[in-house]
Amino acid sequence: MSVKRTILKGTVILTLTGFATRFMGFFYRIFLSHTFGEEGVGLYQLIFPVYALCFSLTSAGIETALARCVAKRASVGKKKEARTLLVTAMALSASLSVIVMLVLQRYAGAVAAQFLQEERCTDLIIILSYAFPFASIHSCIVGYYLGLKETKIPAFSQLIEQIVRILSVYIFYLIGMKNGTRFGISIAVVGLVAGEIASSMFCLKIMTKKAPLYQSLARKITKLPEYLSLAGELFFLSAPLTASRVLLNLLQSIEAVSIPLKLQFHGMSVSQSLSVYGVLTGMALPCVLFPSAITNSVSTMLLPTVAEAQTLNHERQMRNIIQKSVCCCVLLGSLCCTLLLLAGQWIGLVIFNSRSAGDYIVTLAWMCPFLYANTTLISIINGIGKTALSFLINTFSLVLRIFSVFYCIPIFGIEGYLLGLLASQLASFLLCILYLSHYLRSPKKA
């Protein structure tokens, strides 16, 4: 199958699944907002910085490194080594996840009070901690299949995760209604854990059927030096990725936690600040990000494709792929920007029953052309091995957003942060374009 057909097929599968999960998630968030209120949604959203930070530490960097290593092995026919790398990644990621789970359970109160500045999140963090061991298994298997440019397993696992998450919460809600018990927002976190368990079990079942995973491990252990060599390669490639992801998510966590606090400096009460935060992150942003299922799918397929093209020195092919994918993402973002500008107020009032959500959607619409392209651009930069550069670009973008949180929100309110978001996405887009233009013109691709 040609490279274009492979990318197109994988993108279509991931896009359809992404739209399906986002469509379900769209109505799921409406259900949460109507059932638990804007403040409840705000509390739920407040734990996601912890989730993102811990996932980055335990899984995200390892998944990206594994996908790149597997793509390089697959391009030269070394699929046995790729399976051994998968086993190594799962062992490393699962071990880190268990440690993180135990630490979170031990210090949940301190994390809630000192880091999130909201003690009501303590129980939510304890429940959340059980998701990480399962998320690590799911993440590694997804990285393995994406490295092989096989998207069916990652797509179906994503779909299963979302279905189980929503159904479990809705079942708990019905049980509570039937027994006269009103559950809090904690059942939404239970649903998140249930989704991770279901998706990881699905991936493990498929993996053990499709590939002799444990047999491959047993054979490799008999050749310990070779096995340790592959393990070392994976570790040293994933370590800087993990470190950069952790630092980026730490900055994102500081940003997210500080928004409600700085809104209080602007004159809002604790309840009002959490409500605004819930509307922005639980309603407006998911709406704006809804079409990015397409660009996320493209970026997922581009990383192994660009890595393979670079390994095989297919420079012209890589140039065409980069140019066409970026142009398509910018065009999609421009169309979505126009639609959201026209329909943003209607979406906020009719769907979310929130005038504020409509105002935020209209403001955020302007960043769509850059937002959708940036995901693809960063993936391309990672695919050519410039992970340090992508880290620096993401860091600079985050610094602009954090600046808007600390210095613009106290003066202008949430509108100051929205303008900071737009500025950060524009800056990231321009930096990526400048570097890739230089890279594609350069005679040497090292």
Secondary structure by P-SEA (a helix, b strand, c coil): ccaaaaaaaaaaaaaaaaaaaaaaaaaaaaaaaaaccaaaaaaaaaaaaaaaaaaaaccaaaaaaaaaaaaaaaaacaaaaaaaaaaaaaaaaaaaaaaaaaaaaacaaaaaacccccccaaaaaaaaccaaaaaaaaaaaaaaaaaacccaaaaaaaaaaaaaaaaaaaaaaaaaaaacccccaaaaaaaaaaaaaaaaaaaaaaaaaacaaaaaaaaaaaaaaaaaaaaaaaaaaaaaaaaaaaaaaaaaaaaaaaaaaaaaaacccaaaaaaaaaaacccaaaaaaccaaaaaaaaaaaaaaaaaaaaacaaaaaaaaaaaaaaaaaaaaaaaaaaaaacaaaaaccccccaaaaaaaaaaccaaaaaaaaaaaaaaaaaacaaaaaaaaaaaaaaaaaaaaacccccccaaaaaaaaaaaaaaaaaaaaaaaaaaaaccccc
